[in-house]
Structures are given as structure tokens and as C-alpha cells.
Amino acid sequence: MAGVVPLMIVDGAGVVLRWSSQAETLLGRAADQVVGRSVAPLLTRPANAAAPAPEPAPDEVVLYDAGGRVAAGDLRVRPLLRRDGVVDWAVFPAPAQEALTPEVGTVVLQALVMRAPVGLVVLDTEFRIVSANKTAQTLCGTDTEHLLGRRLADGYGFASSGEVETMLREVLDSGVSAPERELRVRPADASAGERKVGLSAFRLQDRHGTVLGVAVAVIDVGEREKARARLVVLDSVRKRVGQSLDVVVTCQDVAEALVPGFADVAVVEVVDSVARGEEPPLGPPDRSVPLRRGALRHSGSGQYRQAYPVGDVRALPFPTPFSQALADLKPRVVTLDVNTPWLAVDPARAEAIRDFGSRTLLVVPLTLRGTVLGLLSLYRTEQAGSFDEMEVALASEVAAHTALSLDNARRYTREHTIATTVQRHLLAPSHPPQTAVETAHLFLPGDRGAGGCWDALALPGARVALVVCEVAGEGIYTAIATGQLRTALHVLTALDLEPDELLASLNDTATRLAQERAALPTGDPLRQQTLTATCVYAVYDPLSRTCTIARAGHPAPIITHPDDTTEVPDLPGGPPLGRAEGPPFAQATIPWPRAVSCPSTPTPCCPAPAPFSPATRAHSGRCSPTLTGPCGRCAMTSSASSMTMPARATPSSSSRAPTAWPPTTSVPGISTTTRRRPGRRAHMPNSSSAHGRWTTRPLTPPK
């Protein structure tokens, strides 16, 4: 009590020596009325007191104010030793956290009995009900008259009455409070069904330690369990839905997240145009707008009779809860039975509902920013019960998250379609017949489009330029940059430049494109994608049987001899296009007397620029051209190519298109028959992002 001012100081004879201002306020007596007088009048209630007050316990000391009311009912006394050896006594009020006046205690008790959301039941030592508040009566489904005098286990109809009796007996004997224990209760009203409650108990005893009975707190944990289940469902939806950029997979994730934890059957339908990547219609949509069934999932292991298969596209019949939900864009709960009138409008769906035993339907539209993307339909059987307001709110939140995920998948589908279309236009078309070679190609699209191109271009003197270019990046912007570089390649090839000179000029073009990106506004995402490209340019001369190669960020070939031994020729390299290192680029001329395999796509020499890394590279397509030369000089095969895109799947090396030999086409007057002669073959190292090669083989000249 250090630092606390006493109410008063009393000497050994009971005379008040000091009187504090706090005592004046609390007891309503001035100092001159108390100091020097006996303390006894302050400890007894005046006979003429107007306000009635309960008598304190025999061992309880209280202070009365001038009106006869208890002003301080919990006092602390401490001895004070004076210098002359006399002992005085300081009287203090109880600390604030310990003090509880009788009035406050009465108010708290009344609040617990009348207003607390917790059921409070008082039992005697035989566990008979002495008192029960309103909440306790509601939980057991009866009133006080039917509870008083009955044992707790009988009044509440606990499914495990023996367990309850054991718990109460332990509390009564040991005095140790029992923590909450979940039990099932069968209310007196059988139509209400079982409910789950939490039961805790503590012993009651008076100030003398006499055991009076047991107090039991009863809490309805059913709502708490439902709230916990709702949080689990919502967490599952947030973790699973939105991880895929595929519309159908997103629909399946929603259905799997909701069944069986939230519904017995879940059906997800999307507007057909959304599944194709097109813009969703503004809400409310027209009745004729078709919906595609994206996913259906049901609980149980038995067969489920589907009204319509997954992938079915049809407009919704009217009037039904489905068409009404799309009309006003509001969720609705519908009770299902044999007399439901709208089931006649959709016989197939009605038959599926009756076959599964669904009794409740919750329909929620999938809307986002004023547009409609689809519909979420949830069914429950009679055992699962109906949907309450909190569950409808949860379904609306799930629908909002699903709509956002579907819109993201739709946007990706649209961009993927555009990028793939652009990529196909970047591929080399069928070339007209040439004097030196004939070409054929095959393109196998992957998960993503855009990123690279290849060509076989005719040069004077029956020569052929073989070129492959790859641009690091993703999406439509990478496809556009690839098209710009391909156009520059065609123009520079027409100038008949040496390979090193061509790459130097192509590097100037790539540098200008990179500078244009750097000049974009700060908020433009394209500015963050540094333009980096690789290119290999080879000129094959069938007359001299040589191949001149210059490379920008491309690995050197590996020469394979007829005995399957290999060697790596010493070829000068160069940095990728658009880098600060820049030209000059070196070139090398290699004799080409026999079949040689040459790379057509880069490996990690062209890693994707930040924030993309080689680990995120994925093949978007491969093409395999074949070039056959007349005049008994050569035949070439090539395969390409890989583009740098955000990876969605790891490509398999088995997807490489095989190259057929000999070619099935021929030039009139020229034999395409080949003979094995001592020579050598060369090919590029196989890697995770390079599977292409060009091959030359000698042909027998005509006789």
C-alpha cells in the first residue's frame, strides 16, 4: 500500500487522529466532525438512517456515511509506530482491483442471470437445479418450472449423462474448476434436433468455506463450430482458387473447395464467351446468353445423375432461380420439393435433383465490376440442413473471389490466343522452289506463343542463309519485338552481307528497340523487360561445301565423326543482341564435306532478363524445316525453336519433331539419292531449351 493515503489514523484508544480529504468525500463528514472523537460511530449504522441496507457479516467491518449507507466495505489496517513508541493504526480502502461493493456485486449477479449470453445453472450438493438463467432455459428448450428440482443430466438430456455426473462430482469434492467440455444435448422439443454445448463447472462455497453446491456454465458451441467451418471453407477457397490461369481448372478448383465441407453438390457455369477469353457481358445479361458448365462435384462415392454433362453449352430456361439470379444479380436460397413449380421448366435438372435428394438450393451469380461471368449453384440434402444468412454471405464472398480468378484466367486466355496467332504469323511460310534447296517445316505449338522465329533464305550463287532468332520475354510484346527483328533480318539478308556484318547491323536494330523501351513511361510494364535476343546466322555454300557461321549468344557446335566420337570446333562467339558489349562479331568458315548438325536455337546463352530467370523458361513451340539441295551438293535439316516465357509446364524432350531423311520431294533432273562417304557430322549440344539442328548431307550428282 505504499504511496496510498489512509482514510484516517486512529490511536490505540479508538480516537481519530487524522481525517483525509478522501474520507470526507467518501463518508460525507468534515474533519472537525470526526477528529478527536471515537471511531465507533463510523462503524455502526445510525438508528435514524433513512436508507435501508443489508447487515454486514459478523466478521465484516464497514464504514457508514452520514446517511447510514455503507461507504467502504473492504478495509485494510496497518500499524504505524511513532517516535515515542506508541502504535497508531492507519485505515486504508481496498485497492481498486480488489474492491467490490455490495451494490456492484448485486448488479453483476443480476446481469449474469438476466442478460449474459452464457447459460448459468446453480446446483445443490445433490446436483439438483436450484436456479437457471434465461439462456440456460433456452438451451434446454424449457422454462424454469420444468427445471427446478431436477438433476442437471435429466433437465438437459445430455447424451452422456454419466460423464456429466462424474465431472460434477470431481468439482464438488476437489474444488478444482472443470474446463469446458463439449457435449450433445437433446432439447425437450424434439423438432429442434440435437445441439452441441460446452459445459464448465466450479464449486460454490461461502466465506466460511462451507460447500453450497456447483455452478455450471453452458455455452452453445454449435454456432462457434459453424463459424469455424465457414473459415475453413473460405481459407480452402482462397488457397486453391486462382492458382491456375485456365478457366475450366478454376471452375473445378471452386467445386472441389466447396464439396463436401460446405455443400453436397456444387455446379459452376461460366458464360461461354468468357471461356473463350472474350469480354463478359454487362449485367444483367440477356436470357439468350449461353452458359458453359465448367465443373460439377458431389459428395459421396456413388454415381450422380447429371442433368447436363460438363462442357455442355446452353441458355438457362426461364423462369428458374438461375435465370432470376442472373436477372437481379442477387443470391437466393430456394427450398426444393416435389411441388416446386419451376422444376417443370427444366425436367432434366428436376430429375437430377430428385435422384440425389437435394432439399435446398443456393444460387449465387459470379459478377465483377458490373459484368457477369457465370453462376455458382450449391445444393444440400435434408441431413445437411438449409443455408443461413452467414452461409449466404460466405457464398457471396466465395463467388466474388471466383469471379476475379475467372476474369484473370479469361484475360490470360485472350492474351495467349493473340500471342499464339502472332507466333504462327512469324513462322517461315512455304518457300517457292529455289535453285539450290527445297525446304519443308513443321511447327508444334507449346503452352505459350511468341518469342522466336527461323528462316531459310536464298542468296546469290546457290547459297542458303540459315537463321534462327530468339527474344527473351513474354507475351504479345515479345512477339512484336520478334517480328521487328525478323523484318530486319530479311532486309539485311537481301543485302548479301557477311554473317558478322549482318549480326552487327542486327545488333544496331536491337539496341534501338531497347532504347525505345527504356524511354517508355516509368509505369509501363514493358520498360521493366530488358530487350535481349540471340541469333545464329549461317551461310551454306553448296559449291565450295563450306559453312560460314556467326553467332550472337549462341553455343558452338559439337562435331560428331562417323565413329561417333565428338569434338568442339574453336568458333569465335559473341554477346547476345542488344547488350552493351555489342559488335564486332566474329565469324568462322568450316569445311562441310559431309553431314553436319548445326544449332538453330540458343541455350542458356540467352537467359531471360530480370525478373525472368532460366528456371522460368518454357517451350512455346518447335519447328523442323528440311532443305534439300540439287547438284549433288548437300541436303540440310533443321529444327527449332524455344521461346523464353513464364513457365507453366516443363517441356519434355520427347516432344521434339523427328526429321525425315531422305526428303520425299526432289528437283527435276537432280537425284536425291545419298551415299555414305567418309566424312563428319556435327550437331549442337542438347539442352533444356535447345533441341534444334541443321544437318547437311552430300547427294549423288546426276550422271
C-alpha positions in Angstrom: 0.0 0.0 0.0 3.0 2.2 -0.5 2.0 5.6 -1.8 -1.7 5.3 -0.8 -3.1 7.9 1.6 -5.0 6.4 4.5 -8.6 7.3 5.0 -7.9 8.0 8.7 -5.4 7.3 11.5 -6.8 6.0 14.8 -4.8 5.7 18.1 -4.9 2.7 20.4 -8.0 4.0 22.2 -10.0 4.3 19.0 -9.8 8.0 18.7 -9.5 9.5 15.2 -6.2 11.4 14.9 -6.3 12.3 11.2 -9.0 12.5 8.6 -8.2 12.7 4.9 -10.0 14.5 2.1 -10.8 11.2 0.5 -12.6 10.2 3.8 -14.5 13.5 3.7 -15.7 12.7 0.2 -16.5 9.1 0.8 -18.3 9.3 4.1 -19.7 12.9 3.8 -18.2 14.0 7.1 -15.9 17.0 7.7 -12.6 16.7 9.6 -13.9 18.8 12.5 -16.8 16.4 13.0 -14.5 13.4 13.3 -11.0 14.2 14.6 -10.6 13.8 18.3 -13.7 11.7 18.6 -14.2 7.9 18.8 -14.3 5.9 15.6 -17.2 3.8 16.9 -20.0 6.0 15.3 -18.4 5.4 11.9 -18.6 1.7 12.3 -22.3 1.4 13.3 -25.3 2.3 11.3 -27.3 5.2 12.7 -30.7 4.3 14.1 -32.4 7.1 12.2 -30.9 6.2 8.9 -33.4 6.6 6.1 -32.0 4.2 3.5 -32.2 0.5 4.4 -29.1 -1.5 4.0 -28.2 -5.2 4.5 -26.4 -6.1 7.7 -22.8 -7.0 7.3 -21.4 -10.4 8.3 -20.3 -10.7 11.9 -16.6 -10.7 10.9 -17.0 -7.9 8.4 -16.1 -4.2 9.2 -17.6 -1.4 7.2 -17.8 2.4 7.3 -21.1 4.2 7.2 -21.6 7.7 5.8 -23.8 10.3 7.3 -27.0 8.9 5.7 -26.4 5.4 7.1 -25.3 3.9 3.8 -22.2 1.6 3.5 -19.4 3.8 2.2 -16.5 1.4 2.5 -17.0 -2.3 2.9 -13.5 -3.6 2.4 -10.8 -2.0 4.6 -7.1 -2.6 5.2 -5.5 -1.7 8.6 -1.8 -1.2 9.1 0.1 -0.3 12.3 2.1 2.9 12.5 4.9 3.2 15.1 5.5 6.7 16.4 8.9 8.0 17.7 7.7 7.8 21.3 7.0 4.1 20.8 3.2 4.5 20.7 1.4 2.5 18.0 -1.3 4.1 15.9 -3.5 2.4 13.2 -3.9 3.6 9.6 -7.1 2.6 7.9 -6.9 2.2 4.1 -9.6 1.4 1.4 -9.1 -1.8 -0.5 -7.1 -1.4 -3.8 -9.3 -0.6 -6.8 -8.8 -4.1 -8.4 -9.8 -5.8 -5.2 -12.7 -3.7 -4.1 -16.2 -4.7 -5.0 -19.0 -3.0 -3.2 -22.2 -5.0 -2.4 -24.1 -2.8 -4.9 -21.7 -3.7 -7.7 -21.7 -7.3 -6.8 -25.5 -7.4 -6.9 -25.6 -5.7 -10.3 -23.1 -8.1 -11.8 -25.0 -11.1 -10.5 -28.3 -9.7 -12.0 -26.6 -9.2 -15.3 -25.3 -12.8 -15.4 -28.7 -14.1 -14.6 -30.8 -11.9 -16.9 -28.6 -10.8 -19.8 -25.5 -12.9 -20.2 -25.3 -15.0 -23.4 -23.9 -17.8 -21.3 -26.3 -20.3 -19.6 -25.7 -20.2 -15.8 -27.2 -23.0 -13.7 -26.8 -23.3 -9.9 -26.9 -26.8 -8.4 -27.1 -28.0 -4.8 -24.8 -30.7 -3.5 -27.1 -33.4 -4.9 -26.8 -31.8 -8.4 -30.4 -30.7 -8.4 -31.1 -27.5 -10.3 -31.7 -24.6 -7.9 -31.6 -21.7 -10.4 -31.2 -21.2 -14.1 -30.9 -18.0 -16.1 -32.8 -17.3 -19.4 -30.0 -18.5 -21.7 -29.8 -21.8 -19.8 -33.6 -22.3 -20.2 -33.3 -21.6 -24.0 -30.5 -24.1 -24.5 -32.5 -26.9 -22.9 -35.8 -25.9 -24.6 -37.9 -25.5 -21.5 -38.7 -23.0 -18.7 -37.7 -22.7 -15.0 -40.7 -24.6 -13.7 -39.7 -27.7 -15.5 -36.1 -27.4 -14.5 -36.2 -26.6 -10.8 -35.6 -29.6 -8.6 -34.4 -31.9 -11.4 -30.9 -33.2 -11.8 -28.8 -31.4 -14.4 -28.4 -34.5 -16.6 -32.2 -35.1 -16.7 -33.1 -31.5 -17.3 -30.8 -31.1 -20.2 -31.0 -34.5 -21.7 -27.2 -35.0 -22.1 -26.3 -37.8 -24.5 -23.6 -38.9 -21.9 -25.2 -38.2 -18.5 -22.7 -40.4 -16.7 -19.9 -38.3 -17.9 -21.6 -35.1 -16.7 -22.2 -36.6 -13.2 -18.6 -37.7 -12.9 -17.4 -34.2 -13.8 -19.7 -32.5 -11.3 -18.7 -34.9 -8.5 -15.0 -34.2 -9.1 -15.6 -30.5 -8.9 -17.7 -30.8 -5.8 -15.1 -33.0 -4.0 -11.9 -31.3 -5.1 -12.9 -27.7 -5.6 -11.0 -27.6 -8.8 -12.9 -26.0 -11.6 -13.6 -28.2 -14.7 -12.6 -26.7 -18.1 -15.1 -26.5 -20.9 -16.2 -29.9 -22.3 -18.3 -30.3 -25.5 -21.4 -32.4 -25.1 -24.5 -33.1 -27.1 -27.9 -32.1 -25.8 -31.3 -33.4 -26.7 -33.8 -30.5 -26.1 -37.3 -31.2 -24.7 -38.6 -30.0 -28.1 -37.7 -33.0 -30.4 -38.3 -30.9 -33.5 -35.3 -28.7 -32.6 -32.9 -31.5 -33.0 -29.7 -32.1 -31.1 -27.3 -29.3 -30.4 -23.7 -29.2 -29.2 -22.9 -27.3 -26.0 -19.8 -26.5 -24.0 -20.1 -27.3 -20.2 -17.8 -26.0 -17.5 -18.3 -26.1 -13.7 -16.9 -24.6 -10.5 -17.7 -25.1 -6.8 -19.7 -22.7 -4.7 -18.8 -22.0 -1.1 -19.4 -19.3 1.4 -16.9 -17.1 3.3 -16.5 -19.8 5.9 -15.7 -22.5 3.4 -19.0 -24.3 3.6 -19.7 -26.0 0.3 -23.1 -24.9 -1.1 -23.1 -26.6 -4.5 -21.9 -26.3 -8.0 -22.3 -23.5 -10.6 -22.4 -24.7 -14.2 -21.8 -22.5 -17.3 -23.4 -23.8 -20.5 -22.4 -22.3 -23.9 -23.9 -23.1 -27.3 -20.9 -24.1 -29.4 -22.9 -25.1 -32.4 -22.6 -21.5 -33.8 -19.0 -21.5 -32.9 -18.4 -24.7 -34.8 -20.3 -23.3 -37.8 -18.2 -20.2 -37.8 -15.1 -22.2 -37.6 -16.2 -24.4 -40.5 -17.0 -21.3 -42.6 -13.5 -20.0 -42.0 -12.1 -23.4 -43.1 -14.1 -23.3 -46.3 -13.1 -19.7 -47.1 -9.4 -20.5 -46.4 -9.6 -23.5 -48.7 -11.2 -21.4 -51.5 -8.5 -18.7 -51.2 -5.7 -21.2 -51.3 -6.9 -23.3 -54.2 -9.0 -20.9 -56.4 -6.9 -18.6 -58.5 -3.7 -20.7 -58.7 -4.5 -21.6 -62.3 -4.9 -19.4 -65.4 -7.2 -21.8 -67.0 -11.0 -21.1 -66.9 -12.0 -24.8 -66.6 -9.4 -25.6 -64.0 -10.6 -22.6 -61.9 -14.2 -23.9 -62.0 -13.0 -27.3 -60.9 -11.0 -25.8 -58.0 -14.1 -23.9 -56.8 -16.2 -27.1 -56.8 -13.6 -29.1 -55.0 -13.1 -26.5 -52.3 -16.8 -26.3 -51.5 -17.7 -30.0 -51.5 -18.2 -31.7 -49.1 -17.3 -29.1 -46.5 -20.0 -26.5 -47.5 -22.4 -28.2 -49.9 -23.3 -31.7 -51.1 -23.3 -30.7 -54.8 -21.6 -27.8 -56.5 -22.1 -26.7 -60.1 -20.0 -23.9 -61.7 -21.2 -22.5 -65.0 -19.5 -19.7 -66.9 -20.6 -17.5 -69.8 -19.5 -19.2 -73.0 -17.7 -16.1 -74.3 -15.7 -15.9 -71.1 -14.4 -19.4 -71.5 -13.0 -18.4 -74.9 -11.3 -15.3 -73.5 -13.8 -12.7 -74.7 -15.2 -9.8 -72.8 -18.0 -10.8 -70.3 -21.5 -9.3 -70.9 -22.7 -6.4 -68.8 -25.2 -7.4 -66.1 -27.9 -8.3 -66.2 -27.2 -10.4 -69.4 -29.8 -11.3 -72.0 -31.7 -14.5 -71.5 -30.3 -16.0 -74.6 -26.6 -15.7 -73.4 -25.3 -19.3 -73.3 -23.6 -20.7 -70.2 -20.9 -23.5 -70.3 -20.9 -26.0 -67.5 -17.4 -25.8 -66.2 -17.4 -28.1 -63.2 -19.7 -30.4 -61.2 -18.8 -32.1 -57.9 -20.9 -34.1 -55.5 -20.3 -35.7 -52.1 -20.3 -39.5 -51.6 -18.8 -42.2 -53.7 -21.9 -43.3 -55.6 -23.0 -42.3 -59.1 -24.5 -38.9 -59.6 -27.1 -38.4 -62.3 -26.0 -35.2 -64.1 -28.7 -33.0 -65.7 -26.1 -31.9 -68.3 -22.5 -33.0 -68.8 -19.5 -30.9 -68.1 -18.8 -28.8 -71.2 -22.4 -28.5 -72.2 -23.4 -25.1 -73.5 -27.0 -23.9 -73.3 -29.1 -20.9 -72.3 -30.9 -21.1 -69.0 -34.6 -21.7 -69.0 -36.9 -19.1 -67.7 -38.3 -18.6 -65.1 -36.0 -20.5 -62.7 -33.9 -19.4 -59.7 -30.9 -19.5 -62.0 -32.3 -17.1 -64.5 -33.7 -14.9 -61.7 -30.3 -14.7 -60.0 -28.7 -13.5 -63.3 -31.6 -11.0 -63.7 -31.2 -9.2 -60.4 -27.6 -10.3 -59.7 -28.5 -11.3 -56.1 -28.1 -14.7 -54.3 -31.1 -16.6 -53.4 -31.9 -19.7 -51.2 -34.7 -22.0 -52.6 -36.4 -24.9 -50.9 -36.7 -27.9 -53.1 -39.6 -30.4 -53.0 -41.7 -32.4 -55.4 -44.2 -29.5 -55.7 -41.6 -26.8 -56.6 -43.3 -25.3 -59.7 -40.1 -24.2 -61.7 -38.8 -27.7 -61.9 -41.3 -28.4 -64.7 -39.5 -25.8 -66.8 -36.2 -27.8 -66.6 -37.1 -31.6 -66.5 -33.5 -32.8 -66.8 -32.4 -30.7 -63.8 -35.5 -31.7 -61.8 -34.8 -35.4 -62.3 -31.2 -34.9 -61.1 -32.3 -33.0 -58.0 -34.9 -35.7 -57.1 -32.5 -38.5 -57.7 -29.8 -37.1 -55.4 -32.3 -36.0 -52.7 -31.4 -32.3 -52.7 -33.7 -30.2 -50.5 -32.0 -26.7 -50.5 -30.5 -24.7 -53.4 -28.3 -21.7 -53.1 -27.7 -19.7 -56.3 -25.0 -17.0 -56.4 -24.1 -15.0 -59.6 -20.4 -14.6 -60.4 -20.1 -10.9 -61.1 -17.2 -8.5 -61.3 -17.2 -4.7 -62.0 -20.7 -4.8 -63.4 -20.2 -7.7 -65.7 -21.5 -11.3 -65.4 -19.0 -14.2 -65.7 -21.2 -17.1 -64.6 -23.2 -18.8 -61.9 -22.5 -20.8 -58.8 -25.2 -23.3 -57.7 -24.9 -25.2 -54.4 -27.2 -28.0 -53.2 -27.7 -29.6 -49.8 -29.6 -32.7 -48.8 -32.0 -32.8 -45.8 -29.3 -34.1 -43.5 -27.1 -31.0 -44.1 -29.9 -28.5 -43.4 -30.6 -25.2 -45.1 -28.3 -22.2 -45.8 -28.5 -19.5 -43.1 -27.6 -15.8 -43.6 -24.0 -16.2 -42.6 -23.6 -19.0 -45.1 -25.2 -17.0 -47.8 -22.7 -14.2 -47.0 -19.9 -16.7 -47.2 -21.1 -18.0 -50.6 -21.2 -14.4 -51.9 -17.6 -13.9 -50.8 -16.6 -17.1 -52.5 -18.4 -16.0 -55.6 -16.5 -12.7 -55.6 -13.2 -14.4 -55.3 -14.1 -16.9 -58.0 -15.2 -14.1 -60.4 -11.9 -12.3 -60.0 -10.0 -15.6 -60.6 -12.1 -16.4 -63.7 -11.5 -12.9 -65.1 -7.7 -13.3 -64.6 -7.9 -16.7 -66.5 -10.0 -15.1 -69.2 -7.5 -12.3 -69.7 -4.7 -14.8 -69.9 -6.6 -16.9 -72.4 -7.2 -13.9 -74.6 -3.5 -12.8 -74.5 -2.4 -16.4 -75.1 -4.6 -16.6 -78.1 -3.3 -13.4 -79.5 0.3 -14.3 -78.8 -0.1 -17.7 -80.4 -1.7 -16.2 -83.5 1.2 -13.7 -83.8 3.7 -16.5 -83.3 2.2 -18.5 -86.2 2.5 -15.5 -88.5 6.2 -15.2 -87.5 6.9 -18.7 -88.7 8.6 -19.2 -92.1 5.9 -19.8 -94.8 6.3 -22.3 -97.5 9.1 -21.0 -99.7 8.9 -21.1 -103.5 11.2 -23.5 -105.3 14.8 -22.4 -105.3 17.8 -23.4 -107.5 19.8 -24.7 -104.5 17.5 -26.1 -101.9 14.0 -27.2 -101.2 12.5 -26.5 -97.7 9.9 -28.1 -95.5 9.0 -27.3 -92.0 6.8 -28.4 -89.1 5.6 -26.3 -86.1 4.5 -27.9 -82.9 2.9 -25.3 -80.6 3.5 -25.4 -76.9 1.7 -23.9 -73.9 2.7 -20.3 -74.8 3.2 -18.4 -78.0 5.7 -15.8 -79.2 9.4 -15.4 -78.7 11.4 -16.8 -81.7 11.5 -17.2 -85.4 13.5 -19.1 -88.1 14.1 -18.8 -91.8 16.0 -20.3 -94.7 16.7 -17.6 -97.2 18.1 -17.8 -100.7 21.3 -16.0 -101.6 23.1 -15.4 -104.9 25.3 -18.2 -106.1 23.0 -21.0 -104.9 23.9 -20.2 -101.4 21.4 -20.5 -98.5 21.2 -18.4 -95.3 20.0 -20.3 -92.3 18.9 -18.1 -89.4 17.2 -18.5 -86.1 16.4 -15.6 -83.7 15.1 -15.7 -80.2 13.8 -12.8 -78.0 13.7 -13.2 -74.2 10.5 -12.0 -72.7 6.8 -12.9 -72.6 3.5 -12.3 -74.2 2.5 -10.1 -77.1 5.3 -7.6 -76.6 7.9 -10.3 -77.1 6.1 -11.4 -80.3 6.1 -7.8 -81.6 9.8 -7.5 -80.9 10.4 -10.8 -82.6 8.5 -9.6 -85.7 10.6 -6.4 -85.8 13.9 -8.4 -85.7 12.6 -10.8 -88.3 11.8 -8.0 -90.7 15.3 -6.5 -90.1 16.8 -10.0 -90.8 15.0 -10.2 -94.1 16.2 -6.7 -95.2 19.8 -7.3 -94.1 19.9 -10.8 -95.8 18.8 -9.2 -99.1 21.9 -7.0 -98.9 24.1 -10.2 -99.0 26.2 -9.2 -96.1 28.8 -11.4 -94.4 27.4 -13.1 -91.3 29.5 -11.0 -88.9 28.4 -7.8 -90.7 24.7 -8.9 -90.6 24.8 -9.5 -86.9 26.4 -6.2 -86.3 23.7 -4.4 -88.2 21.0 -6.5 -86.5 22.6 -5.6 -83.1 22.1 -1.9 -84.0 18.4 -2.6 -84.6 18.1 -4.5 -81.3 19.9 -1.6 -79.5 17.4 0.9 -80.9 14.5 -1.2 -79.8 16.0 -1.5 -76.3 16.4 2.3 -76.2 12.8 2.8 -77.2 11.7 0.5 -74.3 13.9 2.5 -71.9 12.2 5.7 -73.0 8.8 4.5 -72.1 7.0 6.0 -69.0 8.0 4.6 -65.7 4.7 2.9 -65.1 4.8 1.0 -68.3 5.5 -2.7 -67.6 7.3 -3.1 -70.9 10.0 -0.8 -69.6 10.9 -3.3 -66.9 11.6 -6.0 -69.5 15.1 -5.5 -70.9 15.3 -6.5 -74.6 17.7 -9.3 -75.1 17.9 -11.5 -78.1 20.1 -14.2 -79.5 20.8 -15.1 -83.2 22.8 -17.6 -85.1 23.4 -16.8 -88.8 25.0 -19.4 -91.1 25.6 -19.2 -94.9 25.9 -22.5 -96.6 27.7 -22.7 -100.0 26.9 -25.9 -101.8 29.6 -25.3 -104.4 32.5 -24.9 -102.0 31.0 -27.2 -99.4 31.7 -24.7 -96.6 29.5 -23.1 -94.0 30.3 -19.6 -92.6 28.8 -19.1 -89.1 28.5 -16.1 -86.9 26.7 -16.2 -83.6 25.4 -13.8 -81.0 24.9 -15.5 -77.7 24.8 -19.0 -79.3 26.9 -22.0 -78.3 29.5 -23.6 -80.6 28.5 -26.8 -82.4 29.8 -30.3 -81.5 31.2 -32.3 -84.5 30.3 -36.0 -84.4 32.5 -38.2 -86.6 31.3 -41.4 -88.2 32.8 -43.5 -85.4 30.5 -41.4 -83.0 33.4 -39.5 -81.5 32.8 -35.8 -80.9 34.8 -32.6 -80.9 34.0 -29.0 -80.3 35.4 -26.7 -83.0 37.1 -23.5 -82.0 34.5 -21.0 -83.2 34.5 -17.3 -82.0 31.5 -16.3 -80.0 29.6 -13.1 -79.4 27.4 -11.5 -76.8 23.6 -11.5 -77.2 22.0 -8.8 -79.3 21.1 -5.6 -77.6 23.8 -5.9 -74.9 26.3 -3.2 -74.1 29.2 -5.4 -75.3 27.9 -5.1 -78.9 29.9 -5.7 -82.1 32.2 -6.6 -83.7 31.1 -10.2 -84.1 33.5 -12.8 -85.4 32.7 -15.5 -88.0 34.3 -18.7 -88.9 34.2 -20.9 -92.1 34.1 -24.6 -91.6 34.5 -27.3 -94.3 31.3 -29.1 -94.9 32.2 -32.3 -96.8 29.7 -34.5 -95.0 26.5 -34.4 -93.0 26.9 -31.8 -90.2 24.5 -30.9 -87.5 24.3 -27.2 -86.5 22.3 -25.5 -83.8 19.3 -23.4 -84.5 18.3 -22.2 -81.1 20.2 -20.8 -78.1 20.6 -22.5 -74.8 21.2 -20.6 -71.5 23.3 -18.1 -73.6 20.1 -16.1 -73.7 18.7 -16.1 -70.2 15.5 -14.3 -69.7 16.2 -10.8 -68.5 15.2 -9.9 -64.9 12.7 -10.5 -63.5 12.7 -13.7 -65.6 15.2 -16.4 -64.9 16.3 -19.5 -66.8 14.3 -21.6 -64.3 11.1 -19.9 -65.8 11.8 -20.8 -69.4 9.3 -22.9 -71.2 9.0 -24.0 -74.8 6.2 -22.4 -76.8 6.8 -24.2 -80.0 9.2 -26.1 -82.2 9.5 -26.2 -86.0 11.6 -28.6 -88.1 12.5 -27.4 -91.6 14.2 -29.6 -94.2 16.3 -28.2 -97.0 17.3 -30.4 -100.0 20.0 -29.2 -102.4 20.3 -30.3 -106.1 23.6 -30.5 -108.0 24.8 -33.3 -105.8 26.0 -30.9 -103.1 24.0 -31.0 -99.9 20.9 -31.6 -98.0 20.0 -29.9 -94.7 17.6 -30.5 -91.9 16.8 -28.1 -89.1 14.6 -28.0 -86.0 13.7 -25.0 -83.8 12.8 -23.3 -81.6 12.2 -22.4 -77.9 11.0 -19.0 -76.6 11.5 -17.5 -73.2 8.1 -17.3 -71.5 6.9 -17.7 -67.8 6.9 -21.4 -67.3 3.6 -23.2 -66.9 4.8 -26.7 -67.6 8.2 -28.4 -68.0 8.6 -29.4 -71.7 9.6 -32.9 -72.4 12.4 -33.7 -74.8 10.2 -36.4 -76.4 8.1 -33.6 -78.0 10.9 -32.9 -80.5 9.7 -33.4 -84.0 11.8 -36.0 -85.9 13.4 -35.1 -89.2 12.7 -37.4 -92.1 15.5 -38.4 -94.5 15.8 -38.5 -97.4 13.3 -35.8 -98.4 10.3 -37.0 -100.3 10.5 -34.1 -102.7 13.1 -33.6 -105.5 14.2 -31.0 -108.0 13.5 -32.1 -111.7 16.7 -33.6 -113.2 18.5 -33.9 -109.9 18.9 -37.1 -108.0 18.2 -37.0 -104.3 19.9 -40.3 -103.5 22.6 -40.2 -100.9 25.7 -42.3 -100.4 27.6 -42.8 -97.2 31.1 -41.4 -97.7 33.9 -40.8 -95.2 33.2 -37.6 -93.6 31.8 -36.0 -90.4 28.6 -34.8 -88.8 28.1 -32.0 -86.3 25.3 -31.1 -84.0 24.6 -28.7 -81.2 24.5 -29.9 -77.6 21.1 -30.9 -76.5 19.7 -28.8 -73.6 16.6 -27.9 -71.8 15.9 -25.0 -74.2 17.7 -26.0 -77.4 16.6 -29.0 -79.4 17.1 -27.8 -83.0 19.8 -28.5 -85.5 20.6 -28.1 -89.2 22.2 -31.1 -91.0 23.9 -31.2 -94.4 24.5 -34.4 -96.3 26.0 -34.9 -99.8 23.8 -36.0 -102.7 24.9 -38.1 -105.6 25.3 -35.8 -108.7 23.4 -36.8 -111.8 25.2 -38.8 -114.4 
